[in-house]
Amino acid sequence: MTVEGVAYLVTPAQLRSIMASEGGLFSYRRVVLRALPLRPVDGDAAGLAVVTLVTGASRTPAGVPSRRYMDLIKTGSGEQHLSHPYQAYLSTLPSYHAPTRDHSPWQWLGAQLFLLFWLPLYKFLQWMLETTGNMDPGGHAPEGLCALVRTINAVMWFWHDQVHSRVWGRGDGLV
């Protein structure tokens, strides 16, 4: 599959900040790709090496991005004049919709209880990933911390899928 996008030139400090804010390589891994310009300038169609982040974690069922994130991607694709077929493809991708009281008070209560336990833990882990990622020149969190976060993530989603959602219903925007 061909992916279209916009490449930005960032400083090492900016890259370190991006890596730290994205989980210090817990959630994503760095991949070097060959990028070709959509509209070559001065006959330069050779392309260049770019670094992007791809998901480093898998989950069944797969998670979906937030509506806010997808709106940013779709708006940006139009502003940058990416191809119409690619923009049409982006419009077919699902996005997460948080449950509301309008859908089911039981499901809403279940989501609140789930978050009451897991959200403080996740905020602490995110703080640890950002703090340790900002200490590393490449923005990487320590592998041991990443392994701990991956394990907690797996336990959280196992709990959600096998126990919590069977009592309260799914609260993660998936069916």
BAVEXNU-743144 format. One record per residue: chain; x, y negated, z of N, C-alpha, C, CB in turn. Coordinates in pm, whole numbers, m for minus. Atoms other than C-alpha are relative to their C-alpha. Glycine has a CB too. Layout:
REM BAVEXNU-743144
+-------+--------+--------+--------+--------+--------+--------+--------+--------+--------+--------+--------+--------+
! chain !   n.xx !   n.yy !   n.zz !  ca.xx !  ca.yy !  ca.zz !   c.xx !   c.yy !   c.zz !  cb.xx !  cb.yy !  cb.zz !
+-------+--------+--------+--------+--------+--------+--------+--------+--------+--------+--------+--------+--------+
!     A !      X !      Y !      Z !      X !      Y !      Z !      X !      Y !      Z !      X !      Y !      Z !
...
+-------+--------+--------+--------+--------+--------+--------+--------+--------+--------+--------+--------+--------+
***
This chain:
REM BAVEXNU-743144
+-------+--------+--------+--------+--------+--------+--------+--------+--------+--------+--------+--------+--------+
! chain !   n.xx !   n.yy !   n.zz !  ca.xx !  ca.yy !  ca.zz !   c.xx !   c.yy !   c.zz !  cb.xx !  cb.yy !  cb.zz !
+-------+--------+--------+--------+--------+--------+--------+--------+--------+--------+--------+--------+--------+
!     A !     84 !    118 !      0 !      0 !      0 !      0 !     88 !   m124 !      0 !    m95 !      0 !    121 !
!     A !    m70 !    126 !      3 !    123 !   m345 !    m82 !    m63 !    m92 !    104 !     m4 !    m64 !   m141 !
!     A !     46 !     95 !   m101 !     98 !   m596 !    200 !     48 !   m137 !    m41 !     50 !     38 !    142 !
!     A !    m37 !    138 !     30 !     95 !   m967 !    138 !     11 !    m75 !    130 !   m102 !    m67 !    m95 !
!     A !    m15 !     81 !   m119 !    202 !  m1225 !    388 !     91 !   m117 !    m24 !     51 !     83 !    115 !
!     A !    m86 !    117 !      6 !    410 !  m1528 !    464 !    119 !     25 !     91 !    m77 !   m131 !     42 !
!     A !   m122 !    m16 !    m80 !    770 !  m1510 !    584 !     41 !   m136 !     55 !    115 !     64 !    m85 !
!     A !    m47 !    122 !    m64 !    898 !  m1771 !    828 !    145 !     20 !     42 !    m88 !    m37 !    122 !
!     A !   m138 !      0 !    m47 !   1259 !  m1854 !    900 !     m2 !    m46 !    145 !     92 !    m91 !    m89 !
!     A !     m1 !     35 !   m142 !   1300 !  m1848 !   1278 !    142 !      9 !     55 !    m95 !     93 !     81 !
!     A !   m131 !     m2 !    m65 !   1598 !  m1913 !   1502 !      9 !    123 !     89 !     23 !   m130 !     82 !
!     A !    m11 !   m112 !    m95 !   1738 !  m1640 !   1729 !    m82 !    m24 !    127 !    146 !     23 !     36 !
!     A !     78 !     30 !   m120 !   1575 !  m1817 !   2025 !   m149 !     19 !    m25 !     29 !   m144 !     48 !
!     A !    140 !    m19 !     34 !   1238 !  m1819 !   1849 !    m34 !    148 !    m13 !    m34 !    m74 !   m131 !
!     A !     22 !   m143 !     13 !   1272 !  m1452 !   1760 !     m6 !     67 !    137 !    110 !     64 !    m85 !
!     A !     m1 !    m55 !   m136 !   1356 !  m1370 !   2123 !   m134 !    m31 !     69 !    118 !    m59 !     83 !
!     A !    128 !     38 !    m60 !   1043 !  m1560 !   2233 !   m115 !     79 !    m61 !    m25 !   m151 !    m18 !
!     A !    104 !    m79 !     67 !    827 !  m1383 !   1974 !      3 !    143 !     52 !     19 !     m2 !   m153 !
!     A !    m12 !   m138 !    m47 !    960 !  m1043 !   2079 !    m50 !     14 !    144 !    147 !     47 !     m9 !
!     A !     42 !     m6 !   m139 !    905 !  m1119 !   2448 !   m152 !    m14 !     11 !     69 !   m109 !     83 !
!     A !    144 !     21 !     m9 !    550 !  m1244 !   2388 !    m78 !    118 !    m57 !    m38 !   m128 !    m73 !
!     A !     66 !   m116 !     60 !    469 !   m931 !   2186 !     33 !    129 !     74 !     40 !     12 !   m145 !
!     A !    m21 !   m120 !    m80 !    570 !   m691 !   2461 !    140 !     54 !     m1 !    m91 !    104 !    m46 !
!     A !   m140 !    m44 !     m7 !    948 !   m671 !   2420 !     24 !    135 !    m64 !     44 !      5 !    142 !
!     A !     m7 !   m126 !     75 !    912 !   m384 !   2172 !    m70 !    115 !     70 !    144 !     36 !    m24 !
!     A !     84 !   m106 !    m55 !    670 !   m192 !   2393 !   m111 !     33 !   m101 !    m60 !    m42 !    138 !
!     A !    114 !    m21 !     88 !    377 !   m242 !   2158 !     39 !     11 !   m147 !    m98 !   m112 !     17 !
!     A !    m41 !      6 !    140 !    567 !   m298 !   1836 !    145 !     41 !    m14 !    m22 !   m141 !    m57 !
!     A !   m141 !    m23 !     29 !    889 !   m199 !   1670 !     36 !    m87 !   m120 !     30 !    152 !    m28 !
!     A !    m49 !     83 !    109 !   1101 !   m406 !   1437 !     30 !     86 !   m121 !    125 !    m78 !     43 !
!     A !    m26 !    m70 !    125 !   1118 !   m298 !   1074 !     52 !   m104 !    m99 !   m130 !     72 !    m54 !
!     A !    m52 !     86 !    106 !   1327 !   m452 !    799 !    m60 !     47 !   m132 !    158 !      3 !     m5 !
!     A !     64 !    m30 !    128 !   1142 !   m469 !    468 !     59 !    m86 !   m111 !   m153 !    m22 !      9 !
!     A !    m39 !     80 !    117 !   1215 !   m596 !    120 !   m123 !    m78 !    m42 !     55 !     91 !   m118 !
!     A !    112 !     87 !     37 !    990 !   m892 !     41 !     24 !    m59 !   m138 !    m19 !   m112 !    104 !
!     A !     m6 !     59 !    134 !    917 !  m1009 !   m309 !    m90 !   m123 !     m1 !    m43 !    103 !   m110 !
!     A !     85 !    120 !      4 !    787 !  m1361 !   m372 !   m121 !     22 !    m90 !     81 !   m122 !    m48 !
!     A !    120 !     m9 !     83 !    431 !  m1380 !   m501 !     13 !    m90 !   m122 !   m125 !    m37 !     81 !
!     A !    m24 !     95 !    107 !    533 !  m1677 !   m710 !    148 !    m34 !      0 !    m88 !   m129 !     16 !
!     A !   m145 !     23 !      0 !    906 !  m1659 !   m788 !     34 !   m144 !    m39 !     69 !     98 !    m95 !
!     A !    m49 !    134 !     28 !   1091 !  m1990 !   m789 !    132 !     12 !    m73 !     14 !    m84 !    131 !
!     A !   m124 !      1 !     77 !   1363 !  m2053 !  m1047 !     43 !    141 !    m41 !    111 !    m66 !     80 !
!     A !    m33 !   m134 !     47 !   1343 !  m1695 !  m1170 !     50 !     95 !    108 !    102 !    m10 !   m105 !
!     A !    m47 !    m86 !   m109 !   1426 !  m1551 !   m824 !   m106 !    103 !     34 !     36 !    m84 !    126 !
!     A !     94 !   m108 !    m27 !   1234 !  m1224 !   m824 !     68 !    115 !     72 !    m64 !     49 !   m129 !
!     A !    m76 !   m108 !    m64 !   1503 !  m1020 !   m647 !    m52 !     31 !    139 !    148 !    m36 !      7 !
!     A !     52 !    m20 !   m134 !   1342 !  m1066 !   m308 !    104 !    m20 !    107 !    m59 !    136 !     12 !
!     A !    m90 !     14 !   m113 !   1494 !  m1078 !     35 !    m43 !     93 !    112 !      4 !   m147 !     49 !
!     A !     30 !    m85 !   m116 !   1512 !   m876 !    354 !    m75 !    m84 !    103 !    131 !     62 !     62 !
!     A !     76 !     67 !   m105 !   1254 !   m971 !    616 !    m21 !     99 !    115 !   m137 !    m52 !    m54 !
!     A !     28 !    m82 !   m117 !   1185 !   m845 !    965 !   m146 !    m20 !     37 !     94 !    m37 !    119 !
!     A !    138 !      8 !    m45 !    832 !   m764 !   1070 !    m20 !     96 !    116 !    m97 !     32 !   m116 !
!     A !     35 !    m88 !   m111 !    666 !   m593 !   1364 !   m112 !     92 !    m44 !    m41 !    m82 !    126 !
!     A !    105 !    m98 !     27 !    464 !   m276 !   1322 !    m32 !     70 !    130 !     43 !    101 !   m111 !
!     A !     43 !    m62 !   m125 !    270 !    m91 !   1585 !     93 !    114 !     40 !   m144 !     50 !    m12 !
!     A !    m86 !   m104 !    m51 !    481 !    132 !   1803 !    m77 !    101 !     83 !    111 !    m60 !     83 !
!     A !     83 !    m87 !    m82 !    191 !    294 !   1986 !   m117 !     50 !    m82 !    m49 !    m73 !    128 !
!     A !    117 !    m52 !     69 !    m83 !    517 !   1859 !   m107 !     34 !    102 !     35 !    123 !    m87 !
!     A !    112 !    m28 !    m87 !   m424 !    572 !   2004 !   m113 !     53 !    m84 !    m43 !   m125 !     81 !
!     A !    116 !    m53 !     69 !   m725 !    774 !   1900 !   m120 !    m17 !     92 !     20 !    149 !    m40 !
!     A !      9 !     70 !    127 !   m957 !    617 !   1822 !     90 !   m123 !      0 !   m147 !    m40 !    m28 !
!     A !    m89 !    115 !     14 !   m742 !    336 !   1689 !    m68 !   m126 !     53 !     42 !    m20 !   m146 !
!     A !     52 !    128 !    m46 !   m783 !     m5 !   1850 !    m17 !    m94 !   m119 !     93 !    m62 !    105 !
!     A !     20 !    100 !    104 !   m892 !   m305 !   1649 !     43 !   m136 !     53 !   m148 !     m3 !    m48 !
!     A !    m42 !    133 !    m44 !   m762 !   m663 !   1656 !   m119 !    m86 !     42 !     78 !    m70 !   m111 !
!     A !    106 !     91 !    m43 !   m958 !   m942 !   1818 !    m56 !    m78 !   m118 !     52 !    m97 !    108 !
!     A !     60 !     83 !    105 !  m1196 !  m1150 !   1611 !     83 !   m126 !    m22 !   m147 !    m37 !     36 !
!     A !    m82 !    120 !     10 !   m980 !  m1456 !   1687 !    124 !     25 !    m86 !     42 !    m49 !    140 !
!     A !   m119 !    m35 !     77 !   m669 !  m1284 !   1549 !    m34 !     21 !   m147 !     67 !    126 !     58 !
!     A !     39 !    m26 !    139 !   m848 !  m1162 !   1236 !    m41 !   m130 !    m70 !   m115 !    102 !     m5 !
!     A !     36 !    128 !     60 !   m991 !  m1511 !   1178 !    125 !    m80 !    m37 !    m88 !    m82 !     96 !
!     A !   m126 !     68 !     31 !   m638 !  m1653 !   1196 !     64 !     59 !   m126 !     97 !      9 !    119 !
!     A !    m60 !    m68 !    115 !   m511 !  m1394 !    947 !    m76 !    m36 !   m129 !      1 !    153 !     21 !
!     A !     80 !     28 !    119 !   m801 !  m1452 !    705 !     13 !   m146 !    m42 !   m147 !     34 !     24 !
!     A !    m15 !    142 !     32 !   m779 !  m1832 !    727 !    138 !    m26 !    m59 !    m21 !    m86 !    126 !
!     A !   m136 !     18 !     49 !   m402 !  m1821 !    681 !     20 !     57 !   m139 !     98 !     63 !     94 !
!     A !    m16 !    m60 !    133 !   m430 !  m1590 !    380 !    m59 !    m91 !   m108 !    m66 !    138 !     m5 !
!     A !     58 !     95 !     96 !   m655 !  m1844 !    211 !     85 !   m125 !    m14 !   m141 !    m39 !     44 !
!     A !    m83 !    120 !      5 !   m439 !  m2142 !    305 !    131 !     22 !    m75 !     31 !    m48 !    141 !
!     A !   m126 !    m31 !     68 !   m130 !  m1966 !    168 !    m22 !     55 !   m141 !     80 !    100 !     82 !
!     A !     35 !    m43 !    135 !   m313 !  m1865 !   m152 !     45 !    142 !    m31 !     61 !    m95 !   m101 !
!     A !    m26 !   m140 !     29 !   m260 !  m1493 !   m113 !   m105 !     49 !    m99 !     m1 !     87 !    131 !
!     A !     88 !    m44 !    108 !   m428 !  m1288 !   m384 !   m143 !     23 !     50 !     54 !    129 !    m64 !
!     A !    140 !    m19 !    m36 !   m806 !  m1267 !   m389 !    m31 !    145 !     39 !    m89 !    m41 !   m117 !
!     A !     26 !   m138 !    m45 !   m806 !   m883 !   m376 !     51 !     26 !    142 !     67 !     99 !    m97 !
!     A !    m51 !    m21 !   m136 !   m590 !   m894 !    m63 !    m89 !    m71 !    102 !    146 !    m51 !     11 !
!     A !     91 !     71 !    m90 !   m815 !  m1155 !     97 !   m131 !     77 !     16 !    m28 !   m143 !    m53 !
!     A !    122 !    m81 !     m8 !  m1116 !   m938 !     11 !     23 !    122 !     88 !    m45 !     45 !   m142 !
!     A !    m35 !   m114 !    m85 !   m941 !   m639 !    172 !     m1 !    m41 !    147 !    139 !     57 !    m39 !
!     A !     m3 !     47 !   m139 !   m878 !   m842 !    489 !   m142 !    m18 !     55 !     78 !   m131 !     11 !
!     A !    137 !     24 !    m46 !  m1248 !   m929 !    506 !    m74 !    129 !     33 !    m77 !    m78 !   m105 !
!     A !     65 !   m128 !    m31 !  m1335 !   m557 !    525 !     48 !     60 !    132 !     25 !     99 !   m112 !
!     A !    m56 !    m58 !   m123 !  m1124 !   m494 !    836 !    m86 !    m35 !    121 !    144 !    m48 !     22 !
!     A !     82 !     28 !   m118 !  m1313 !   m461 !   1165 !     77 !    m82 !    103 !    m48 !    131 !     63 !
!     A !    m61 !     70 !   m112 !  m1250 !   m675 !   1469 !    m76 !     34 !    127 !      1 !   m154 !    m25 !
!     A !     55 !    m32 !   m131 !  m1314 !   m630 !   1839 !   m105 !   m102 !     40 !    111 !      7 !    105 !
!     A !    105 !     85 !    m55 !  m1634 !   m768 !   1986 !    m24 !     47 !    143 !   m133 !      7 !    m86 !
!     A !     17 !    m36 !   m141 !  m1645 !   m770 !   2364 !   m148 !     23 !     31 !     59 !   m109 !     93 !
!     A !    140 !    m22 !    m38 !  m1961 !   m628 !   2518 !    m52 !   m120 !     79 !    m14 !    130 !     83 !
!     A !     62 !    110 !    m73 !  m2203 !   m885 !   2655 !   m117 !     54 !     80 !    m46 !   m114 !    m97 !
!     A !    118 !    m39 !    m79 !  m2491 !   m874 !   2900 !   m119 !     29 !    m91 !    m36 !   m111 !    100 !
!     A !    113 !    m21 !     92 !  m2724 !   m884 !   2597 !     m9 !    144 !    m47 !     13 !    m92 !   m119 !
!     A !      1 !   m137 !     52 !  m2621 !   m533 !   2491 !    m46 !     99 !    105 !    138 !     38 !    m49 !
!     A !     37 !    m94 !   m105 !  m2639 !   m339 !   2816 !     62 !    m46 !    131 !     47 !    145 !    m36 !
!     A !    m55 !     41 !   m130 !  m2604 !   m457 !   3175 !     89 !    110 !     61 !   m113 !    m35 !     98 !
!     A !    m79 !   m113 !    m51 !  m2472 !   m110 !   3265 !    139 !      2 !    m63 !    m73 !    133 !    m27 !
!     A !   m127 !      1 !     71 !  m2201 !   m126 !   2999 !     83 !   m122 !     41 !    m22 !      1 !   m152 !
!     A !    m70 !    122 !    m42 !  m2113 !   m484 !   3095 !     61 !     19 !    138 !    m96 !   m121 !     m1 !
!     A !    m50 !    m25 !   m135 !  m2078 !   m382 !   3462 !    117 !     97 !     m4 !   m112 !     55 !     91 !
!     A !   m110 !    m96 !     14 !  m1862 !    m85 !   3362 !    126 !    m66 !    m51 !    m40 !    113 !    m94 !
!     A !   m117 !     72 !     54 !  m1633 !   m313 !   3160 !     63 !    m85 !    109 !    m40 !    m87 !   m120 !
!     A !    m54 !     85 !   m107 !  m1598 !   m548 !   3457 !     76 !     84 !    103 !   m114 !    m79 !     69 !
!     A !    m68 !    m87 !    m95 !  m1507 !   m262 !   3690 !    131 !     53 !    m57 !    m90 !    117 !     40 !
!     A !   m122 !    m47 !     66 !  m1256 !   m126 !   3439 !    107 !   m108 !      5 !    m29 !     41 !   m146 !
!     A !    m95 !    112 !      1 !  m1092 !   m468 !   3406 !     46 !    m37 !    140 !    m62 !   m121 !    m67 !
!     A !    m36 !     33 !   m138 !  m1097 !   m525 !   3782 !    121 !     79 !     46 !   m119 !     26 !     95 !
!     A !   m115 !    m82 !    m37 !   m853 !   m238 !   3823 !    118 !    m21 !    m93 !    m39 !    146 !      2 !
!     A !   m111 !     m5 !     97 !   m648 !   m245 !   3502 !     58 !   m136 !    m36 !    m46 !     67 !   m124 !
!     A !    m51 !    130 !     45 !   m620 !   m617 !   3420 !    112 !    m55 !     88 !   m113 !    m98 !     m4 !
!     A !   m113 !     49 !    m81 !   m407 !   m718 !   3722 !    129 !     78 !    m25 !    m36 !      6 !    148 !
!     A !   m117 !    m82 !     28 !   m172 !   m427 !   3653 !     60 !    m39 !   m134 !    m38 !    149 !      1 !
!     A !    m49 !     37 !    133 !   m147 !   m521 !   3285 !     63 !   m139 !      0 !   m112 !      6 !   m101 !
!     A !    m60 !    135 !     m6 !    m82 !   m888 !   3366 !    138 !      6 !     64 !    m92 !    m96 !     80 !
!     A !   m131 !    m16 !    m64 !    202 !   m784 !   3595 !     99 !     62 !    m98 !    m12 !     86 !    128 !
!     A !    m89 !    m65 !     97 !    348 !   m552 !   3330 !     36 !    m94 !   m114 !    m66 !    127 !    m55 !
!     A !    m29 !     96 !    106 !    317 !   m823 !   3064 !    103 !   m102 !     48 !   m129 !    m72 !    m46 !
!     A !    m97 !     93 !    m58 !    501 !  m1063 !   3293 !    139 !     64 !      6 !    m45 !    m44 !    142 !
!     A !   m129 !    m70 !     m5 !    775 !   m802 !   3345 !     62 !     12 !   m140 !    m18 !    139 !     63 !
!     A !    m50 !    m13 !    137 !    806 !   m741 !   2969 !     52 !   m134 !    m53 !   m110 !     54 !    m93 !
!     A !    m42 !    132 !     47 !    824 !  m1113 !   2893 !    127 !    m47 !     73 !   m112 !   m103 !     19 !
!     A !   m116 !     45 !    m79 !   1070 !  m1184 !   3174 !    126 !     74 !    m42 !    m26 !     22 !    150 !
!     A !   m120 !    m77 !     37 !   1307 !   m902 !   3086 !     33 !    m18 !   m147 !    m20 !    149 !     31 !
!     A !    m24 !     24 !    143 !   1262 !   m961 !   2711 !     71 !   m132 !    m24 !   m130 !      4 !    m77 !
!     A !    m65 !    130 !     15 !   1366 !  m1324 !   2753 !    144 !      2 !     48 !    m78 !   m106 !     76 !
!     A !   m138 !    m11 !    m48 !   1689 !  m1209 !   2924 !     90 !     66 !   m104 !      4 !     80 !    130 !
!     A !    m76 !    m73 !    100 !   1794 !   m997 !   2626 !     17 !    m86 !   m125 !    m70 !    134 !    m34 !
!     A !    m20 !     82 !    120 !   1951 !  m1165 !   2321 !    m96 !     33 !   m115 !    141 !     17 !    m49 !
!     A !     91 !    m39 !    107 !   1722 !   m967 !   2090 !   m146 !     m3 !     40 !     34 !    135 !    m49 !
!     A !    137 !      4 !    m47 !   1409 !  m1010 !   2301 !    m55 !    136 !     40 !    m87 !    m58 !   m104 !
!     A !     44 !   m135 !    m36 !   1399 !   m640 !   2397 !    m14 !     13 !    150 !     99 !    105 !    m53 !
!     A !     14 !    m39 !   m140 !   1264 !   m525 !   2729 !     79 !    128 !     21 !   m151 !     19 !     39 !
!     A !    m73 !   m125 !    m26 !   1459 !   m244 !   2900 !    m82 !    122 !    m40 !     39 !     10 !    149 !
!     A !     70 !   m118 !     48 !   1372 !     96 !   2756 !    m77 !     69 !    113 !     99 !     98 !    m62 !
!     A !     70 !    m62 !   m112 !   1281 !    228 !   3101 !   m132 !    m70 !     30 !     87 !     m2 !    125 !
!     A !    123 !     76 !    m22 !   1025 !    m51 !   3146 !    m99 !     28 !   m113 !     30 !   m151 !      9 !
!     A !     88 !    m33 !    113 !    887 !     15 !   2797 !    m61 !    138 !     17 !     78 !     m7 !   m133 !
!     A !     51 !   m136 !    m22 !    854 !    385 !   2881 !   m108 !     m1 !    109 !    115 !     96 !     39 !
!     A !     98 !     11 !   m107 !    670 !    296 !   3204 !   m130 !    m60 !    m53 !     55 !    m85 !    117 !
!     A !    120 !     66 !     54 !    432 !     64 !   3019 !    m73 !     94 !    m96 !     38 !   m131 !    m72 !
!     A !     64 !    m96 !     91 !    368 !    328 !   2749 !    m76 !    107 !     79 !    105 !     66 !    m92 !
!     A !     64 !   m103 !    m83 !    290 !    584 !   3020 !   m127 !    m54 !     64 !     97 !     51 !    108 !
!     A !    118 !     61 !    m63 !     53 !    349 !   3204 !   m108 !    m24 !   m105 !     37 !   m132 !     71 !
!     A !     95 !     22 !    108 !   m111 !    260 !   2873 !    m71 !    131 !    m36 !     70 !    m58 !   m124 !
!     A !     59 !   m130 !     31 !   m165 !    630 !   2795 !    m95 !     46 !    110 !    110 !    105 !    m21 !
!     A !     85 !    m38 !   m113 !   m307 !    695 !   3143 !   m128 !    m84 !     m1 !     74 !    m18 !    134 !
!     A !    116 !     88 !      1 !   m537 !    392 !   3117 !   m101 !     44 !   m107 !     43 !   m146 !    m25 !
!     A !     92 !    m38 !    107 !   m681 !    499 !   2780 !    m53 !    142 !     20 !     68 !    m13 !   m136 !
!     A !     53 !   m133 !    m33 !   m709 !    863 !   2891 !   m114 !    m14 !    100 !    113 !     92 !     57 !
!     A !    103 !     25 !   m101 !   m905 !    745 !   3197 !   m124 !    m59 !    m68 !     52 !    m95 !    111 !
!     A !    112 !     65 !     67 !  m1119 !    520 !   2978 !    m80 !     99 !    m84 !     49 !   m116 !    m87 !
!     A !     67 !    m87 !     96 !  m1196 !    779 !   2712 !    m61 !    125 !     62 !     96 !     39 !   m108 !
!     A !     43 !   m129 !    m55 !  m1232 !   1091 !   2929 !    m88 !    m11 !    125 !    120 !     83 !     32 !
!     A !     75 !     13 !   m125 !  m1387 !    954 !   3251 !    m91 !   m123 !     m3 !     96 !     m8 !    120 !
!     A !     74 !    126 !    m16 !  m1492 !    589 !   3261 !   m111 !    m17 !   m104 !     96 !   m117 !     m8 !
!     A !     99 !     25 !    105 !  m1671 !    566 !   2924 !   m115 !    101 !      2 !     67 !      4 !   m137 !
!     A !    108 !   m100 !     m9 !  m1872 !    882 !   2996 !   m103 !    m39 !    106 !     58 !    138 !     33 !
!     A !     93 !     49 !   m102 !  m2026 !    708 !   3297 !    m61 !   m133 !    m42 !     71 !    m15 !    135 !
!     A !     41 !    137 !     25 !  m2043 !    345 !   3184 !    m25 !    m33 !   m147 !    104 !    m92 !     54 !
!     A !      7 !     32 !    142 !  m2035 !    368 !   2805 !    132 !    m65 !    m42 !   m121 !    m95 !    m32 !
!     A !   m124 !     60 !     53 !  m1756 !    240 !   2582 !     m8 !   m151 !     18 !     23 !     38 !   m152 !
!     A !     m6 !    145 !    m15 !  m1647 !   m114 !   2655 !    113 !    m59 !    m78 !     14 !    m38 !    146 !
!     A !   m117 !     46 !     73 !  m1361 !   m142 !   2412 !    m31 !    m42 !   m142 !    105 !    107 !     m3 !
!     A !     36 !     45 !    133 !  m1556 !   m246 !   2104 !     m3 !    109 !   m104 !     94 !   m104 !    m43 !
!     A !      2 !   m113 !     93 !  m1536 !    100 !   1948 !   m122 !     86 !     30 !    131 !     84 !     11 !
!     A !    117 !    m86 !    m19 !  m1812 !    354 !   1901 !     44 !    141 !     36 !    m88 !      3 !   m127 !
+-------+--------+--------+--------+--------+--------+--------+--------+--------+--------+--------+--------+--------+
***
